[in-house]
Amino acid sequence: MTTTLTTTTLAGVAVQVNEEGFFEDPKVWTPAMAEEMAKADGLDALNEQHWTVLNFMRKEFFEKGTGPTVRVLGKTSGV
């Protein structure tokens, strides 16, 4: 299976994303990019709960290679 990548600019940085919008290299993500993406999706600002979820999801991904299930997210993140 071939993955098609496109380049988009977030917070002034060129980022490669796949067909689903996932970063090719998740290490290039920054909080400023998250804020910009949230605004593009209609959120004025990310609140404390948003950041709790984002930080938990990223921690799980980098530790385990995948994000947590919704159940684990709810039970473990405190949200």
C-alpha positions as CSV (number, residue, x, y, z in Angstrom):
1,M,0.0,0.0,0.0
2,T,1.4,3.4,-1.0
3,T,0.9,6.4,1.2
4,T,0.4,9.7,-0.5
5,L,1.8,12.6,1.4
6,T,1.1,16.2,1.0
7,T,2.8,19.2,2.5
8,T,0.8,21.8,4.5
9,T,2.0,24.7,6.5
10,L,1.1,25.0,10.2
11,A,2.4,27.7,12.5
12,G,4.9,28.7,9.7
13,V,6.4,25.2,9.4
14,A,6.0,22.9,6.4
15,V,4.6,19.6,7.6
16,Q,4.0,16.4,5.6
17,V,0.6,14.7,6.2
18,N,-1.0,11.6,4.9
19,E,-4.4,11.2,3.3
20,E,-6.1,11.3,6.7
21,G,-4.2,14.4,7.9
22,F,-1.9,12.6,10.2
23,F,1.7,14.0,10.4
24,E,4.3,11.8,8.7
25,D,6.6,12.7,11.6
26,P,4.6,13.4,14.8
27,K,7.8,14.8,16.5
28,V,7.4,18.0,14.4
29,W,4.1,18.9,16.1
30,T,4.0,22.0,18.3
31,P,1.4,23.5,20.6
32,A,1.2,26.4,18.1
33,M,0.2,24.0,15.4
34,A,-2.5,22.5,17.6
35,E,-3.9,26.0,18.2
36,E,-3.9,26.8,14.5
37,M,-5.6,23.5,13.7
38,A,-8.3,24.1,16.4
39,K,-9.0,27.5,14.9
40,A,-9.4,25.9,11.5
41,D,-11.9,23.5,13.0
42,G,-13.9,26.4,14.6
43,L,-12.5,26.5,18.1
44,D,-11.5,29.9,19.4
45,A,-8.9,28.5,21.8
46,L,-7.9,25.2,23.3
47,N,-8.9,24.9,27.0
48,E,-7.3,23.0,29.9
49,Q,-9.2,19.8,29.1
50,H,-8.2,19.9,25.4
51,W,-4.6,20.2,26.5
52,T,-5.0,17.3,29.0
53,V,-6.3,15.1,26.2
54,L,-3.7,16.2,23.6
55,N,-0.8,15.7,26.0
56,F,-2.1,12.3,27.2
57,M,-2.7,11.1,23.6
58,R,0.8,12.2,22.6
59,K,2.4,10.6,25.6
60,E,0.6,7.3,25.0
61,F,1.5,7.4,21.3
62,F,5.2,7.9,21.9
63,E,5.4,5.3,24.7
64,K,3.3,2.6,23.0
65,G,3.3,3.4,19.3
66,T,-0.5,3.9,19.2
67,G,-3.1,6.1,20.8
68,P,-5.2,4.8,23.7
69,T,-8.8,3.6,23.3
70,V,-11.6,6.0,24.2
71,R,-12.2,3.9,27.4
72,V,-8.5,4.1,28.4
73,L,-8.5,7.8,27.6
74,G,-11.5,8.5,29.9
75,K,-10.3,6.3,32.7
76,T,-6.6,7.3,32.7
77,S,-6.5,10.9,31.6
78,G,-8.9,12.2,34.2
79,V,-11.2,13.7,31.5
